[in-house]
Amino acid sequence: MAAIREIPSNRFVFGCHRFGFGPPPDGGPVDVERHVVPMVRTALDLGIRSFDSAVLYRATLQLGRALESLGVDPNTIQFQTKCLRYLGLKAGGAKEHQPDALLQGIPRRYQGLTDKWDTSPEGVEQQICRERIEYGGDVLRGVALHDPPDKEKQAGLDWAADITPAIAYLKSVRETGLVQRIGLGIKEPAFVARFVAAEPGALDYAGVTFCPSILRQMMDIIRLARQHKFQVTLMGINYGQAFTLREDPATAPPFLYNYEVATEEERALMSRFYRICGSTPLLHLAAAVAGLLAVHFPDEMTQIVTSTLTPSRLVETVKLVREAQVPAPVWSELKEAGLIPREFPVN
C-alpha cells in the first residue's frame, strides 16, 4: 500500500467562487443555509482554515453569513481575496463574463454582465474594503491582483497606470497590517516572472490556476519563488470537466479547460494525457501532481485551492491530493512524451 503524503490541513484552501456563481447541486440559486453552511462546516471539519475569494465572484458575503450561522469568529480563519476585476453591465458589444457552456447553470442575476476593471488605488481600496466588510474579519490575509493578463487581452494593460499604483497602495496597506500579503491570481504562469522583474520585492504569493500544460512553467515558478522569496498557490485542481472526463477529450462534448471552453488544441492536449493515463483518471493525475508539489517543495508550494458546492467532493479531493497514485509507467510515458518535465518528482 502506497504511503499517504504528509500534507498538513493548513496547506489546503477552500475557494469560494461557487458561493456566488453556483450552480448548486440541486439547481436554482445558491442558498446560504442549504449550500454554503454545509460546505464551510465540512472545510472546517477537515482542518481547513483558509478561504479564497474575489470581488468578481460576489461570494464573500455568503461566506460571512455562513460563518455567522455557524458561530465562527471570522478572525479565527484566514481570508484572502482578489482585486482589480469586477462585474459590469454588458453593452456596446462587450463579451459575456462566462462562456456559454456555463451560463445555463449560473443564476440570472449573474448573466448579461461582463468583466470590468478598476485598477486605481481608490478602486482597489473600495474593492478590498467591501470584501473585508462582507467577510466580517479585521484583517485580510492576502489580496491578489486578479488576472492582469486577461485585462491585457480584453482591454489593454498599461503597467504604469494599471499595476504600479495598485501595488503601491497595497504595499502601504500591508505596512499597516490590514492586508498581510500581496499576491497574484492568474491563469498565465509567464506573468509571474514579468511581475517579479517589474515590481521587485512586492510579491508574497503567486496563485496560478492548474492545468496540465503549465507543469513545465510551474517548475520554473517554484525556482523563481525560491530565488525571490515568495510562495506559490496552486488553484482549482478540480475545476472544470477537463479533469473529470471519462471519455477521450478529442471526441467528448464541449468541456471547460482552464475556465474556458476547450479549443481544438486543448482537446488534443488533454486527449494525449487521457490516452497515456489509461485507467488512471485525469482527476487522480491532477491531485497527485498537486500533492507531489506540496511534498517536494514545502517552502514554496504552500497552498492548494479547491472549490466545490458538494461536501463529499471536497472530502474526496483532499483525500486524493494525499493519496492518489499514478503508476510508474504512466509517469515515464508522460515524461517521454514531453507532457511533464523530466525533473518532475513522481514519488
GIHUGI-V889281 format. One line per field, one symbol per residue. burial: # if it has 16 or more other ideal C-beta (glycine too) atoms within 10 Angstrom, else .. A space follows every 50 residues. Layout:
BEGIN
burial = ???
END
This chain:
BEGIN
burial = ....#.#...##############.....#.#..###.##.###.#.### #################......#..###########..#.....###.. ##...#...#..#######.#.###.##..##.####..########### #..#..#....##.###.##..##....#.#########.##..##..#. .###########.##.###.##.##....##############.#...#. .#..#####.##...##.######.##..################.#..# ###########.##.###.#######...##..#....##...#.#.
END
